[in-house]
């Protein structure tokens, strides 16, 4: 597979990631407020803060390459009003992010970008695990 080296294409992909992190942050912050159990709420809030840090890192990469971070996001799907559906939605978001980051790590030929994406990927895997652990506890 040929590696992506065009700066405009890398910026476009990073902006997709940036928007996905915005959406996750907004969903997690809202869900943390409405969750009826304390532990999942705190974990969701902590992970929202991680997602904001990912936004910062991605925005930094975008700007360094001459782009501007895109703040436009689609209508948000929060996952319903019960804890189970919220955690399932959050797991789905993390899984989507993990797959996108894996694809981009394989495709992009920019060492700095790949390094940051690998770090974010590791955190997204940990987030998914944290959400899955909370989901298993309520399924028991």
N, C-alpha and C positions, 0 to 999 in steps of 0.2 A: 504494500500500500504506500502510495506517495504521501509524504508528510506535508502538512499545511505550513507554508512559510510566509504567505502574503499577510502583511500586517492588518489590512482591512478585514480579512476573514477571521483572524485571531481576535480582533476587537469585537467583531460581530458575535463570535462564540462566547467571549467573556461577558458581553452585555446580556446574552441569553442567561448565562450563569448568574449574573448580578440580579437580574429581574427575578429569577427563580428563588434566590436568597431573600429578596424583598418579600416575595409572596409567602415564603415559609415563615419569615419573621412575623409578618402581620397575622398569619393564621395562628402561630404558636402563642403570640402575645394575647390575642383574643381568647383562645382556648384556655390559656392559663387562668384567665379571670373567671371563666364560667365553669371550669371543672369542679365537680363536687367532692373530690378527694384531694387532700393536701399534698401527698407525695407526688402523684403525677403532675399536679399543677406546678410544684416547685421545679421538677425536672424539666417540664415544658418551658418554663420561664428561663431557666438556665440555658437550655438549648437555643432559645430565641436570641439570647445574648451572643452565643457562639455564631449564630447565623449572621448577626450584625457585624461581627468581626470578619466573617467571610466576605461580606459586602465591602468592607473597607479594603481588604486585600485585593479583591477583584477590581474595585474602582481604581486603586493605585496602579495596577497593571494596565488598565485601560488608558488612564491618563498618561502614563509613561510612554505609551505607544501612540500618542497623539489623538486618542479618542475622548469621548465624553460618556460617562455612565448614563444609561437610559433608566428613567424612573417609571416608564409606562408598564403597567401590569394588567393582566386580564381580571375579570371578575373572580373573586375568591370563593373557593369551596372549603368551608371550615370543617365539614365532616359530621354535621348534625349537632344535637344538643345533649347527647349522652356520652359518657366517658369512653365507652367501647368504640363508638363510631369516630370520635375525635382521635383516639390513639391509632385506629386503623388508617385514618386519613393521613396522619402524621408519618406513619410507617411507609405509606405509599409515596409520600413526598420525598422522604429520605431515599427510598429505593430508586425513584426516578432520578434524583440527583446523583446517586452512586453510579448508575448506568451511564448518564451523560458524562460525568467526570472520567470514567474509565475510557469511554470512546475518545474524548478529547486528549487525554494523556497519550493514547496511542497515535493520535492523528497530528498533534501540534509539534512543530519543530522549533521550539523556543524554550531553552533550558529553564529560564526563570519562571515562565508561565507553568511549565510542567511541574516544577518543584512545588509551586504554590498549590496547584490543583491536586497533587499527591497528598499534601498536608490536609487540604479540605476533604478529600476523599476519605482519609483515615478518620477524621472527625465525624463525617456523615455516617460511616459504618458504626461508630460508637453510638451516635444518636439513635440509629435504627435499633440497635441492641437495647438501649435504655427504654425506648418506647415499647419494644416487644416484651421486655421483662414486666412492665406495668400492665400490659394487655393480658399476659399470662396470669397475673395475679387476680385480675377481675374475672377471668374465665374459669378459675378454679372453683 
